[in-house]
Structures are given as structure tokens and as C-alpha cells.
Amino acid sequence: MLDRAVTDPRSLLSAAAVRERAHAMLAVAEAGRLDDWAVDLSRLPDTAAFVAEVVRERYPTLQVPFHARWRHFEAGGRDLWAEASSGFADPAEKARAAFDLAIVSVLLDAGAGAGWRYQDALTGLTFARSEGLGIASLRLFESGALSTDSAAPLRADASKLAGLETGTLAGGFQVSDGNPLVGLEGRAALLRRLGAQCAARPDLFARADAPRPGGLYDVLAARAEAGRLPAPAILEVLLEALGPIWHGRPSLDGAPLGDCWPHPALGYVPLHKLSQWLSYSLVEPLEAAGLEVVELDGLTGLAEYRNGGLFVDTGVLSLRDPADAGRSHAVDSPLVVGWRSLTVALLDRIAPMVRERLGVSADAFPLARVLEGGTWAAGRVVAKRLRADGGPPLTVVSDGTVF
């Protein structure tokens, strides 16, 4: 068991820390010493076979893209971001715009709730859940609602974010009494804090332009050596840059810990789901700008309800008290923290099994492809089979800033 007495908050602000604590959590579960969860690893091979089947159905040639926000901007056979950004001549400026969009969109990506929908006028399609949040955020961004320059709508300026009204977000996301979005105010407040943080840290957000989330591109580009940037470095920059925007989260010696929560078995358990989802989503803009992102598997799987639901719905994880399936659980409860941490470790366990069944190598099929192909999609498939609304197996009380 790991020492609970963490004295340096930086030790919790990395992908390596997420992975270390996750595997420690799995060891506790395997020993039968976790109060809320039991684990049955004998079910993992069948789950891996199911995931491999889903991958082959979705991507028959096994040309699986990375698990990133950009997948949700592809709709109706169109790459909507490619269409919107075709006018950029400067690769660095295009990268800053892509960072602006990705950061704002991912921060808005926490679960939408089963009832919310977004009707896109330009494609004529209706979207729900992550796809809907993605398209809605793209359209809001394209409208220039986050830019201070009417001649340059494809940017998110700190001052516009800091002053964002909840009603603006509600309008952009078509929220109404009949189309409720979970955590609307929490999402708007998060973007306001993002704007304030951009203004407060020009060293991170304004190296080459006015303060904006896209300024982080310049920070990461400067950290590359010989044009190569390790993926874990993306997360470390994000955790430093965005740490202060998370309210109601644990802190240590005044340092915000973000998506990191205490658990009775291990002490602090870092997860950093949205920040890692964002890290994966920044890989493609960095590479489009000419950088090579390496060590992609230095990041971890994502501790969210599709991946976690996969393991519950296939019997790899089971609740010690079945009645917990019918209760609502706080995001910082030991049950939810344990579930999310176990999910990260189990993704590490299942990834090589999936690759073996697909006949691909780890180099050709990193974890970002396993997720996309993949465990996230398989979690959605099995959820639809088991529950009419296709929702997760557990109800988690969220303010719209975690899942």
C-alpha cells in the first residue's frame, strides 16, 4: 500500500502518478480489501475479445485514429474543423486556434445527461452526449462569441471567456426547460475561471499573442527538443496552467490538485481525466504544426464512465453491495474514486489483450487507439444493450466539470 502522507503536490500532478495509484488500487481490489468493489480478472479476456470485435466493426482496416476531441468534429462525412480552419496560412496561428477550440470544447465535455440534444442547422443532424457537446462547442466557437475581434472569429480571448454569461452558453447549446444540460452553470463558471487564469498568467497564455488558451501552444513548442515533445509533458503543462480553474477540488499546501481525490485505501488518488483527454486532443494540432509527439503511452487511459462502464457491464468489476447501482454517488465518494482508478489500471491490463486479438503491435496501436477503437466505443455499445437510455451503470452526481 502506498504512503498516504504526500508532502509534495507535484508528485500527484503527472500521468505517472495516475498510473501508479491506479495499479495500487487494483492490487488492493485483487486482495479483496476494497470496500466497494470486487474484481474478477478472469472476465478480462472475454471483454478484450468484445472490444476487438467492436474495433473491427468500426474500423475494418484497423486504421484507428487517436481518441481525441477532433473525432467529434467529424459528422455527416465531413471534417467540420478542417472546413472552418482552411483559411489559416500560418501553421502556428492555426495551432493556437485549434488549441483555443480544443481546450474550451474539452472543458465543456463533462456528461451532458440523457435528455439533452443539439440540432445542428448546417449538417441537418441531431447529436447527443459527447458528440453533441463537441458540435455545439464548435459552432459557438465559429460564431465568434469567444473572440474580441469580429474579423477573427476563430479565437477564444481571455476577456471574453472571463465575462461569459451563462445565458450565452445556454443559447449556444440550445438549452431549455425541455432540453436540459447537466451542470450548465458549472460549465459556464469553469470557462470564466479559464479566462481569468489566462489573463493572470501571461507567461503561459500570452507569449506570442493576447492572453488566450491557445497561448499554451507556444509554451509546448518551446519545450520540444529537436522537434520532439513527450506526451506526458503536455499533461504536466496543462496541470500547471489550468490547475487554478478547478473549484471545489482538493488542494495541498495551497497547490490545487485538480481531478485528484482522497480514498481511504490509498490517500490521494490522481485521475486527471479531462486534462488527459485534452492532452490527447492537443497531439494532432501539435503534429500539424510540425512537431513530433512521442511517448504517447506515457499518458494513461481515461477514468470516465464509458471505459469504467465497460468493466462493470462485462463483470470485470462488481459492486459489493448491489443496491449501490440504484443510488446516486458523489464524485468524491470512495466508491466513485475507486471505480475510476480501477478503470485506469484495467485499461492498461486490457490493452495488450486487445492488440493480440487484432494482431497489432503496441507501437502501431498505442493506448490512444485502443481507447478510440476501442474500449470507449465498446462501453457505449454494451450500455445500450443493457439500459434503455444507454447511460452508465452508476449515477454520479456531477457539476459538469468531471466526467
Sequence and secondary structure as in RCSB ss.txt:
>XXXX:A:sequence
MLDRAVTDPRSLLSAAAVRERAHAMLAVAEAGRLDDWAVDLSRLPDTAAFVAEVVRERYPTLQVPFHARWRHFEA
GGRDLWAEASSGFADPAEKARAAFDLAIVSVLLDAGAGAGWRYQDALTGLTFARSEGLGIASLRLFESGALSTDS
AAPLRADASKLAGLETGTLAGGFQVSDGNPLVGLEGRAALLRRLGAQCAARPDLFARADAPRPGGLYDVLAARAE
AGRLPAPAILEVLLEALGPIWHGRPSLDGAPLGDCWPHPALGYVPLHKLSQWLSYSLVEPLEAAGLEVVELDGLT
GLAEYRNGGLFVDTGVLSLRDPADAGRSHAVDSPLVVGWRSLTVALLDRIAPMVRERLGVSADAFPLARVLEGGT
WAAGRVVAKRLRADGGPPLTVVSDGTVF
>XXXX:A:secstr
   S    GGGGSSHHHHHHHHHHHHHHHHTT  SSEEE GGGHHHHHHHHHHHHHHH TT     SSGGGGGEE
TTEEHHHHHTTT   HHHHHHHHHHHHHHHHHT S   TT EEE TTT  EEEHHHHHHHHHHHHHHTTTT S T
T  S   HHHHHT  HHHHHHHTT BTTB  TTHHHHHHHHHHHHHHHHH HHHH SSSSS GGGHHHHHHHH B
TTEEEHHHHHHHHHHHHGGG  S  EETTEE SSEEEETTTEEEE  HHHHHHHHHHHHHHHHTT EEE GGGS 
   SHHHHHHHHHTTSEEESSGGGGGSEEETTSHHHHHHHHHHHHHHHHHHHHHHHHHT  TTTS HHHHIIIII
HHHHHHHHHHH TT   SSEEE  SS  
